[in-house]
Amino acid sequence: MGDRETCNHSEVTDFILVGFRVRPELHILLFLLFLLVYAMILLGNIGMMVIITFDPRLNTPMYFFLGNLSFIDLFYSSVIAPKAMINFWSESKSISYAGCVTQFFLFALFIVTEGFLLAAMAYDRFIAICNPLLYTVQMSTRVCVQLVAGSYFCGCITSVLQTSMTFALSFCASRTIDHFYCDIRPLQRLSCSDLFTLKMVSFTFSVLIVFPTILVIIVSYLYIVTTVLKIPSTEGRQKAFSTCSSHLGVVSVLYGAVFFVYLTPDTFPELSKVASLCYTLLTPMLNPLIYSLRNKDVKEALYKLLEKKSTIL
């Protein structure tokens, strides 16, 4: 027992990522599934950023936020997916201590930033639909940049604090992380340190991040629904609801999974792994599909870009 308690995190050089506890023959199937989803993430999000960057008609606050959303989705999925795919073929399934710290920090940074960015997007839709005459004033370029910068700032502060506190723990129980990436709850299970302070801080951060952003989204959409129902024409109501329904779909999937994984008792690790797929891979894959297939401006910009490319060829 004494040897176990003296083992410190500074002596840990690597961790083992268990991944999904399935039969070995299913690893190939999971690898192909991850590869397909990740390829769609790369294609969809890079495509969205290219379209928004090069089409002047999309130089609006809504697409500015959407471009940043694609950037965030692209990078935080890239923090997780490549390593997970490598481990399907690896015997050791190891990740270095520094690699685990980096993965933890970057994932926390981008996932928290996305939460605040989604709240900013809801506020943008609220102004556009409820106060259209003041839209260009209230959602100026300066305001949009400040909202995005504030999202990144909140993500960075949260990530720095969570990462520093988590990796200050003593990892003496085991080197084996029961997950497919370095996440806070699986790492807590490896520690022999007193977790009360860390758990309270983590729960406080989760509450401070999830509930205010959800509140902004809910209040914004309550005002939007009230305003839309006053629109006399059926076509006008359908157009307004179409603009917002895709955003609500993304928010529901993301927050539903995050709430289950981080704000409920850590009782079912395997179920948490499946739920975490919703925000690590599913949401980044669906975002560009939802916003492009349901958006007339994006589809027209895509056709225009493809026509220009075919003309050059």
C-alpha positions as CSV (number, residue, x, y, z in Angstrom):
1,M,0.0,0.0,0.0
2,G,2.8,2.3,0.8
3,D,4.4,1.8,-2.6
4,R,1.1,2.6,-4.3
5,E,0.7,5.8,-2.4
6,T,4.2,7.0,-3.2
7,C,3.7,6.5,-6.9
8,N,3.4,10.0,-8.3
9,H,2.1,11.4,-11.6
10,S,5.6,12.6,-12.4
11,E,6.7,8.9,-12.7
12,V,4.0,8.1,-15.3
13,T,5.5,8.2,-18.8
14,D,2.5,7.0,-20.7
15,F,-1.1,5.7,-20.4
16,I,-3.0,2.9,-22.1
17,L,-6.3,3.8,-23.9
18,V,-8.6,0.8,-23.6
19,G,-11.1,2.1,-26.2
20,F,-14.2,0.0,-26.8
21,R,-14.4,-3.4,-25.1
22,V,-15.4,-5.4,-28.2
23,R,-14.2,-8.6,-29.9
24,P,-10.9,-8.1,-31.8
25,E,-12.5,-9.0,-35.1
26,L,-14.8,-5.9,-34.7
27,H,-11.8,-3.6,-34.5
28,I,-11.6,-3.5,-38.3
29,L,-15.3,-2.6,-38.6
30,L,-14.9,0.2,-36.0
31,F,-11.7,1.5,-37.7
32,L,-13.6,1.7,-41.1
33,L,-16.5,3.4,-39.4
34,F,-14.3,6.0,-37.7
35,L,-12.4,6.5,-40.9
36,L,-15.6,7.1,-42.9
37,V,-17.0,9.5,-40.3
38,Y,-13.6,11.4,-40.0
39,A,-13.3,11.7,-43.7
40,M,-16.8,13.2,-43.8
41,I,-15.8,15.6,-41.0
42,L,-12.7,16.8,-43.0
43,L,-14.6,17.1,-46.2
44,G,-17.7,18.8,-44.8
45,N,-16.0,21.3,-42.4
46,I,-13.1,22.2,-44.7
47,G,-15.7,22.6,-47.5
48,M,-17.8,24.9,-45.4
49,M,-14.9,27.1,-44.5
50,V,-13.8,27.4,-48.1
51,I,-17.3,28.3,-49.3
52,I,-17.8,30.9,-46.6
53,T,-14.4,32.4,-47.2
54,F,-14.6,32.7,-50.9
55,D,-18.3,33.7,-51.5
56,P,-18.8,37.4,-50.7
57,R,-22.6,36.8,-50.3
58,L,-21.9,34.8,-47.2
59,N,-20.0,37.7,-45.5
60,T,-22.6,38.0,-42.8
61,P,-22.5,37.4,-39.0
62,M,-24.4,34.1,-39.3
63,Y,-21.8,32.6,-41.6
64,F,-18.9,34.2,-39.7
65,F,-20.1,32.1,-36.7
66,L,-20.7,29.1,-38.9
67,G,-17.2,29.3,-40.3
68,N,-15.8,29.3,-36.7
69,L,-18.0,26.4,-35.8
70,S,-16.6,24.4,-38.7
71,F,-13.1,25.3,-37.6
72,I,-13.8,24.2,-34.0
73,D,-15.5,20.9,-35.1
74,L,-12.6,20.1,-37.5
75,F,-9.9,20.6,-34.8
76,Y,-11.5,19.0,-31.8
77,S,-12.5,15.9,-33.8
78,S,-8.9,15.8,-35.1
79,V,-7.6,15.7,-31.5
80,I,-9.6,12.5,-30.9
81,A,-10.2,10.5,-34.1
82,P,-6.7,9.9,-35.5
83,K,-5.4,8.5,-32.2
84,A,-8.5,6.3,-31.8
85,M,-8.1,4.9,-35.3
86,I,-4.4,4.1,-34.7
87,N,-5.3,2.3,-31.5
88,F,-7.6,-0.1,-33.4
89,W,-4.5,-1.5,-35.0
90,S,-2.0,-1.0,-32.1
91,E,-1.1,-3.8,-29.7
92,S,0.0,-1.4,-27.0
93,K,-2.7,1.3,-27.4
94,S,-0.4,3.6,-25.5
95,I,-0.4,7.4,-25.4
96,S,2.5,9.4,-23.9
97,Y,1.9,11.5,-20.8
98,A,2.6,14.7,-22.8
99,G,0.3,13.4,-25.6
100,C,-2.5,12.8,-23.0
101,V,-2.1,16.2,-21.5
102,T,-2.2,17.8,-25.0
103,Q,-5.2,15.9,-26.0
104,F,-7.0,16.7,-22.8
105,F,-6.2,20.4,-23.0
106,L,-7.2,20.8,-26.7
107,F,-10.4,18.9,-26.4
108,A,-11.5,20.8,-23.3
109,L,-10.6,24.1,-25.1
110,F,-12.6,23.4,-28.2
111,I,-15.6,21.7,-26.7
112,V,-16.1,24.6,-24.2
113,T,-15.6,27.2,-26.9
114,E,-18.2,25.4,-29.0
115,G,-20.7,25.7,-26.2
116,F,-20.3,29.5,-25.9
117,L,-20.2,29.8,-29.7
118,L,-23.6,28.0,-30.0
119,A,-25.0,30.5,-27.5
120,A,-23.7,33.4,-29.6
121,M,-25.3,31.9,-32.7
122,A,-28.6,31.7,-30.9
123,Y,-28.3,35.3,-29.9
124,D,-27.5,36.2,-33.5
125,R,-30.7,34.5,-34.7
126,F,-32.7,36.2,-32.0
127,I,-31.5,39.6,-33.2
128,A,-32.0,38.7,-36.9
129,I,-35.6,37.6,-36.4
130,C,-36.8,39.7,-33.4
131,N,-35.0,43.0,-34.2
132,P,-34.2,42.9,-37.9
133,L,-34.0,46.7,-38.3
134,L,-31.2,46.8,-35.7
135,Y,-29.4,43.7,-36.9
136,T,-26.5,45.4,-38.7
137,V,-25.9,47.7,-35.7
138,Q,-26.2,45.2,-32.9
139,M,-24.3,42.4,-34.8
140,S,-21.6,44.5,-36.2
141,T,-18.2,43.0,-37.2
142,R,-16.7,44.2,-33.9
143,V,-19.5,42.6,-31.8
144,C,-19.1,39.3,-33.8
145,V,-15.4,39.2,-33.3
146,Q,-15.8,40.0,-29.6
147,L,-18.3,37.1,-29.2
148,V,-16.0,34.6,-30.9
149,A,-12.9,35.9,-29.0
150,G,-14.9,35.7,-25.7
151,S,-15.9,32.1,-26.5
152,Y,-12.2,31.1,-27.1
153,F,-11.2,33.0,-23.9
154,C,-13.7,31.1,-21.8
155,G,-12.6,27.8,-23.4
156,C,-9.0,28.6,-22.8
157,I,-9.4,29.6,-19.1
158,T,-11.5,26.5,-18.4
159,S,-9.1,24.2,-20.2
160,V,-6.0,25.6,-18.4
161,L,-7.6,25.2,-15.0
162,Q,-9.1,21.7,-15.7
163,T,-5.9,20.4,-17.2
164,S,-3.6,21.7,-14.5
165,M,-5.8,20.4,-11.7
166,T,-6.3,17.0,-13.4
167,F,-2.6,16.3,-14.1
168,A,-1.6,17.5,-10.7
169,L,-3.2,14.3,-9.4
170,S,-1.1,11.2,-8.4
171,F,-1.8,8.4,-10.8
172,C,-1.0,5.3,-8.8
173,A,-4.0,3.0,-9.3
174,S,-3.2,2.1,-12.9
175,R,-2.0,3.4,-16.3
176,T,-5.1,2.1,-18.1
177,I,-7.6,4.7,-19.1
178,D,-11.0,3.1,-19.7
179,H,-11.9,5.3,-22.7
180,F,-10.8,6.0,-26.3
181,Y,-9.3,9.4,-25.4
182,C,-8.0,11.2,-22.3
183,D,-11.1,12.4,-20.5
184,I,-11.5,13.7,-17.0
185,R,-13.6,11.0,-15.5
186,P,-11.5,8.0,-16.6
187,L,-8.4,9.8,-15.4
188,Q,-10.0,10.4,-12.0
189,R,-10.5,6.7,-11.7
190,L,-6.7,6.2,-11.9
191,S,-5.9,8.6,-9.1
192,C,-5.2,7.8,-5.5
193,S,-5.4,11.5,-4.6
194,D,-8.3,13.2,-2.8
195,L,-10.7,14.0,-5.6
196,F,-13.2,16.0,-3.7
197,T,-11.8,19.4,-4.7
198,L,-11.3,18.4,-8.4
199,K,-14.8,16.9,-8.6
200,M,-16.4,20.0,-7.1
201,V,-14.4,22.3,-9.4
202,S,-15.3,20.2,-12.4
203,F,-19.0,20.1,-11.5
204,T,-18.9,23.9,-10.9
205,F,-17.3,24.5,-14.3
206,S,-19.9,22.2,-16.0
207,V,-22.7,24.1,-14.3
208,L,-21.2,27.5,-15.1
209,I,-20.7,26.5,-18.8
210,V,-23.7,24.4,-19.6
211,F,-26.6,26.2,-17.8
212,P,-25.8,29.8,-18.8
213,T,-25.3,28.9,-22.4
214,I,-28.4,26.7,-22.5
215,L,-30.3,29.6,-20.8
216,V,-29.2,32.0,-23.5
217,I,-30.3,29.5,-26.2
218,I,-33.7,28.8,-24.6
219,V,-34.5,32.4,-24.0
220,S,-33.4,33.4,-27.5
221,Y,-35.6,30.7,-29.1
222,L,-38.6,31.5,-26.9
223,Y,-38.5,35.0,-28.2
224,I,-37.9,33.7,-31.7
225,V,-40.9,31.4,-31.6
226,T,-43.1,34.1,-30.2
227,T,-42.1,36.5,-33.0
228,V,-42.4,33.9,-35.7
229,L,-45.9,32.9,-34.7
230,K,-46.9,36.6,-35.3
231,I,-45.8,36.4,-38.9
232,P,-48.9,36.4,-41.0
233,S,-47.7,34.4,-44.0
234,T,-47.1,30.6,-43.8
235,E,-44.1,30.9,-46.1
236,G,-42.5,33.5,-43.8
237,R,-43.0,31.3,-40.7
238,Q,-41.6,28.3,-42.5
239,K,-38.5,30.2,-43.6
240,A,-37.8,31.5,-40.1
241,F,-38.3,28.1,-38.5
242,S,-36.1,26.5,-41.1
243,T,-33.3,28.9,-40.3
244,C,-33.4,28.0,-36.6
245,S,-34.4,24.3,-36.6
246,S,-31.0,23.1,-37.8
247,H,-29.3,25.0,-35.0
248,L,-31.6,23.6,-32.4
249,G,-30.9,20.1,-33.7
250,V,-27.2,20.5,-33.2
251,V,-27.6,22.0,-29.8
252,S,-29.9,19.2,-28.7
253,V,-27.5,16.4,-29.7
254,L,-24.4,18.2,-28.3
255,Y,-25.9,19.2,-24.9
256,G,-27.8,16.0,-24.4
257,A,-24.6,13.9,-24.7
258,V,-22.5,16.4,-22.6
259,F,-25.1,16.4,-19.9
260,F,-25.2,12.6,-19.8
261,V,-21.4,12.2,-19.7
262,Y,-20.4,14.9,-17.3
263,L,-23.4,15.8,-15.1
264,T,-24.7,12.3,-14.3
265,P,-23.2,9.7,-11.9
266,D,-20.2,7.9,-13.4
267,T,-22.0,4.5,-13.3
268,F,-21.9,3.1,-16.9
269,P,-18.4,3.7,-18.5
270,E,-19.3,1.8,-21.7
271,L,-22.5,3.8,-22.2
272,S,-20.5,7.0,-21.6
273,K,-18.1,6.1,-24.4
274,V,-21.0,5.7,-26.8
275,A,-22.6,9.0,-25.6
276,S,-19.3,10.8,-26.0
277,L,-19.2,9.8,-29.7
278,C,-22.1,12.2,-30.2
279,Y,-20.0,15.2,-29.5
280,T,-16.6,14.0,-30.6
281,L,-17.6,12.6,-34.0
282,L,-21.3,12.7,-34.7
283,T,-21.9,16.5,-34.2
284,P,-18.8,17.6,-36.2
285,M,-20.0,15.3,-39.0
286,L,-23.6,16.5,-38.9
287,N,-23.0,20.3,-38.6
288,P,-21.9,21.0,-42.2
289,L,-24.5,18.6,-43.6
290,I,-27.3,20.2,-41.7
291,Y,-26.3,23.7,-42.4
292,S,-25.5,23.1,-46.1
293,L,-28.4,20.8,-47.1
294,R,-31.0,23.0,-45.3
295,N,-29.5,26.3,-46.4
296,K,-30.3,27.8,-49.8
297,D,-27.4,30.3,-49.6
298,V,-24.8,27.7,-48.9
299,K,-26.1,25.4,-51.7
300,E,-26.0,28.2,-54.2
301,A,-22.5,29.2,-53.1
302,L,-21.4,25.6,-53.5
303,Y,-22.8,25.3,-57.0
304,K,-21.2,28.6,-58.0
305,L,-17.8,27.4,-56.6
306,L,-18.1,24.1,-58.5
307,E,-19.1,25.8,-61.7
308,K,-16.1,28.1,-61.4
309,K,-13.8,25.1,-60.8
310,S,-15.2,23.2,-63.8
311,T,-14.7,26.3,-66.0
312,I,-11.1,26.6,-65.0
313,L,-10.5,22.9,-65.7
